[in-house]
Amino acid sequence: METKQYILSPKEAYEAAQKWRVVKRSVDARQRELKVHLTVLTDDQGKPIAKDAPIPLYEPPVFQDVHHAKRSVVIVGCGPAGLFAALTLLEHGIKPIIYERGKEVSERKKDIALLNRNEGLNPESNYCFGEGGAGTFSDGKLFSRSKKRGNMQRVMELFHYFGASDTVLYEAHAHIGSDKLPGIIKRMRECIIEHGGEIHFETCVTSLKEVRHPIILAIGHSAHDTYRMLAAEGVKMETKGFAMGVRIEHPQSLINKLMYHLSAKRSVSETVRTLSGEAGLIDYVGNASYSMVTQVDGRGVYSFCMCPGGHIVPAGSSTDSCVVNGMSASHRNSPYANSGMVVQINPEDIPGNDPLKGLLYQEALEQLAFQGSAVAPAQRMKDFVEGKASRDLPSCSYLPGIVSSRLDEWLPAHIGKRLQQGFRDFDRKYPGFLTNEAVIVGVESRSSSAVRIIRDSESLESISTPGLYPCGEGAGYAGGITSSALDGINAALKIAERQ
Ligand SMILES: Cc1cc2nc3c(=O)[nH]c(=O)nc-3n(C[C@H](O)[C@H](O)[C@H](O)COP(=O)(O)OP(=O)(O)OC[C@H]3O[C@@H](n4cnc5c(N)ncnc54)[C@H](O)[C@@H]3O)c2cc1C
C-alpha cells in the first residue's frame, strides 16, 4: 500500500478523517494558521482508501497457552515494562510469573481516591505502585523521543488490541488518558492469566537470592527500598543524570491563546466555532500543548510531561514527602494546563561515590517540600520569579490542596534560580507565559531515574548478577510508558532467544 500526505485546515482534516484511512496525523501550530498534517493510505492509483475498507489495521498478537510451559520467568513489577515483557513471553510460549507490591487496579483506585481527598497515602498502593505501575493513572502520552529502541508501532498495536482507541495507531502525539488506562491494563492482566501466566499482587520482592528463574526486574524508579536491597545484594548500579523542579499550571484557555496564536479578541471557543461548525472538531484539534527548553548556566531547563486539560496529582510513595506529577483524562478537557518544569542534574553535582546518592538527593528535596500531608507548597509564577510571597493562590487542579509557600527561597539555588531564568526565557518566546495567573507546585522530583542498574548492552543481563534482566524506567534505560514497554519487550526477547 502507498501513502499520501496532505496539509489541511483542521476542518478539512476532520472531514477527510471521517472518510479515509489515516495512518499518521499531527497538529502543526508553528504558523499563525493551525494546520493538520495527515497521511492517508492510497491505492495503486494514488486514490485514498476508505476508512472502513476491509484491510486489517495490523497483525494481531498470538499468545500461547503456557499453563504447562517448560520455561518460566519471574517478573518483578507490573508496570508497562513488566506487562509488555509478560505479553512477549506469552507470544514465545514462556510462562510469566509477575510479583507486584501494589494492588490490582480496582482496589488501587480506592487508595488513590483517599489520597486525592488528603485522607492519607498508602505507601504500597498509590500513583506509583500497583497494577500497571506509574503508567496506569498517568497522562498516557504514548511517545518516545528515541526512535532507536525498537518497534514502537508494536507497542501502540498492543495498546490498541487491549482497547485503546484507533488514534494510538496514527497520532504523532498519541494519548490514552487516565480514565481509559485502567481498563486496558485489566484486560492485559486477564489475558496473561487466561493463557497460564501468574500475577501475585501485594507481594513485595525483598530479596533476589532465592529466585531460581531468570528475573526481569521492572521496578520503576520510585522503589527506593528495592534499590537499597539490590545494593545490599551486590547488584552493580551507578548514579545517572536526572532532573528535578516543579509543576506549573496555567489556565488552559491562556495556553490555547499562546500556542494557537489567538488574539485577545478571538477567544478559543470563537475560533473553534469558526473552524468547525461541527461537533467533534474540538476533540479533533484538542487543547494546545507546549514543549519548552532553554539553557541556564550550563544546564538544561525544560518542560516535561505537559498535560493539556489535565490535573496535577500527588505522585509520592512515602508518608514523609511531597512529590507531584501530572495526568489527564482521554478528553483532556479540564480548564487547566500543567507541565513539569525541571532542571537537569548531573551526577557530579552531588558529592560522594554512593551509586544511590541521586536517590538521597531526591528524597531530601521531597522532604523539604512536605507540608505534613498531601497538601503541596505553591507560589504564583510571577511572584516566584520576582521573589515575592503569594498572598493568595489561583484555583488549581491539585485535589489535596495547595498552600502558599516561598519556593523561591527554599528550592536549592541551582534549581530555583535556573527555573526563574528559564521562565523569563520562555516568556520571551511566548509573551504572556510568565504570569501570576499560573501557579507553580512543588516538587517534581521523579521525572526520571537517578540510578542505572548496569547491564550488558548486548545480552541486557546485569553485569554483576547472571540471570537478572534490569529493564524499564527504574533500570535507567527508559523514560516514559512507550520506552519502558519497549525495554520490557526487548528483555523478554533476549530471554526467549536463550534456549
Ligand atoms: C502521574 C504520572 C503521569 C505520567 N504520565 C506519563 C505520560 O503521559 N507518558 C509517559 O510516557 N509516561 C508518563 N509517566 C511515566 C510513566 O508512567 C513511567 O515512565 C512508566 O510507568 C515506567 O514504567 P516501568 O514499567 O518501568 O515502571 P513503573 O510503571 O514504575 O512500574 C514499576 C512497578 O514495579 C512495582 N515494584 C517496585 N518494586 C517492587 C518490588 N520490590 N516488588 C514487587 N513490585 C515492585 C511497583 O509497584 C510498580 O507497579 C507518568 C508517571 C506518573 C506518576
The ligand as an ORCA input file, in Angstrom:
! r2SCAN-3c Opt
* xyz 0 1
  C       1.231     10.824     37.309
  C       2.158     10.304     36.244
  C       1.942     10.663     34.926
  C       2.765     10.161     33.914
  N       2.457     10.465     32.619
  C       3.161      9.859     31.634
  C       2.804     10.043     30.287
  O       1.847     10.724     29.955
  N       3.548      9.435     29.326
  C       4.611      8.651     29.633
  O       5.246      8.117     28.726
  N       4.977      8.465     30.907
  C       4.267      9.031     31.917
  N       4.620      8.808     33.211
  C       5.798      7.970     33.476
  C       5.466      6.508     33.225
  O       4.335      6.158     33.946
  C       6.660      5.648     33.593
  O       7.755      6.066     32.809
  C       6.406      4.174     33.321
  O       5.270      3.739     34.010
  C       7.615      3.353     33.726
  O       7.324      2.005     33.506
  P       8.045      0.841     34.305
  O       7.317     -0.388     33.980
  O       9.496      0.890     34.026
  O       7.877      1.201     35.846
  P       6.581      1.512     36.714
  O       5.443      1.890     35.867
  O       7.018      2.463     37.748
  O       6.209      0.116     37.364
  C       7.008     -0.490     38.321
  C       6.165     -1.411     39.177
  O       7.040     -2.198     39.986
  C       6.453     -2.380     41.254
  N       7.523     -2.690     42.221
  C       8.548     -1.889     42.602
  N       9.347     -2.537     43.476
  C       8.815     -3.765     43.646
  C       9.178     -4.884     44.447
  N      10.266     -4.860     45.229
  N       8.388     -5.984     44.425
  C       7.273     -6.021     43.649
  N       6.874     -4.993     42.871
  C       7.643     -3.875     42.862
  C       5.765     -1.051     41.522
  O       4.725     -1.198     42.458
  C       5.248     -0.666     40.137
  O       3.916     -1.076     39.939
  C       3.835      9.305     34.248
  C       4.070      8.962     35.581
  C       3.242      9.454     36.577
  C       3.500      9.063     38.014
*
